[in-house]
């Protein structure tokens, strides 16, 4: 059974999260916990995920070297905003439509909890389009709090052309959203 993706404009189903770069992780975590009532759902030395509802995360904080003197020379501020799309077909349709306009993702990655395509606007601001890889909130939340995510909180990059071809060939969605290089 083959599938085709639609290439019309795809509206997000909801706002997902935003990611901020911070020079002081502990202070930022405390601030968002105090101001928004957020709780930490995952933490390691360079990355903290927080939420205030049943979403797996609404905010991620990324530790940078103070003053932008680290390897990536990043300064504190916005890293990206993320939007959830209805399903993998919508994500791949968005990819196909934007590719036809010579707008290519700068980072295609399966984060484990989501399959994501990151794009940069003309000023370098990043937008993430994502689809969730688990059928329920309970499974998503268990994954982000589990060992597999702790071992690889960033994910595995993939080739969107290969994923699109696999999708259009009818490969099961459950297989397509698994973390694997393709």
Long-range contacts (C-beta under 8 A, 24 or more apart in sequence): 1-170, 2-168, 2-169, 2-170, 3-89, 3-167, 3-168, 3-170, 4-168, 5-89, 5-90, 5-92, 5-93, 5-96, 5-164, 5-167, 5-168, 6-89, 6-90, 6-93, 7-93, 7-96, 7-97, 7-100, 8-93, 8-97, 9-97, 10-85, 10-86, 10-90, 10-91, 10-93, 10-94, 10-97, 10-129, 12-83, 12-84, 12-85, 12-129, 13-84, 13-85, 13-86, 14-83, 14-84, 15-81, 15-82, 15-83, 15-84, 16-55, 16-58, 16-82, 16-83, 16-84, 16-114, 16-128, 16-130, 17-55, 17-57, 17-58, 17-59, 17-60, 17-81, 17-82, 18-58, 18-59, 18-60, 18-78, 18-79, 18-80, 18-81, 18-82, 19-59, 19-60, 19-61, 19-62, 19-78, 19-79, 19-80, 19-81, 19-82, 20-59, 20-60, 20-61, 20-62, 20-76, 20-77, 20-78, 20-79, 21-61, 21-62, 21-64, 21-74, 21-75, 21-76, 21-77, 21-78, 21-79, 22-61, 22-62, 22-63, 22-64, 22-76, 23-63, 23-64, 23-65, 23-66, 23-67, 23-76, 24-66, 25-61, 25-63, 28-61, 29-61, 32-59, 32-61, 41-141, 41-144, 41-145, 42-144, 42-145, 42-149, 42-150, 42-153, 44-150, 44-153, 47-153, 49-144, 49-153, 54-137, 54-141, 55-137, 56-113, 56-137, 56-140, 56-141, 56-143, 56-144, 57-144, 78-125, 79-126, 80-118, 80-125, 80-126, 80-127, 80-128, 81-126, 81-127, 81-128, 82-116, 82-127, 82-128, 82-129, 82-130, 83-127, 83-128, 83-129, 83-130, 84-114, 84-130, 84-131, 84-132, 85-129, 85-130, 85-131, 86-131, 87-131, 87-173, 88-115, 88-131, 88-167, 88-173, 88-176, 88-177, 89-167, 90-131, 91-115, 91-117, 91-129, 91-130, 91-131, 92-160, 92-163, 92-164, 92-167, 94-129, 95-160, 95-164, 96-164, 105-160, 107-157, 108-157, 108-158, 108-159, 108-160, 108-163, 109-154, 109-155, 109-156, 109-157, 109-158, 110-155, 110-156, 110-157, 110-158, 110-177, 110-178, 110-179, 110-180, 111-153, 111-154, 111-155, 112-143, 112-148, 112-149, 112-152, 112-155, 112-179, 113-140, 113-143, 113-144, 113-149, 115-158, 115-163, 115-176, 115-177, 116-155, 117-160, 131-177, 133-177, 133-178, 152-179, 155-179, 156-180, 156-181, 157-181, 158-182
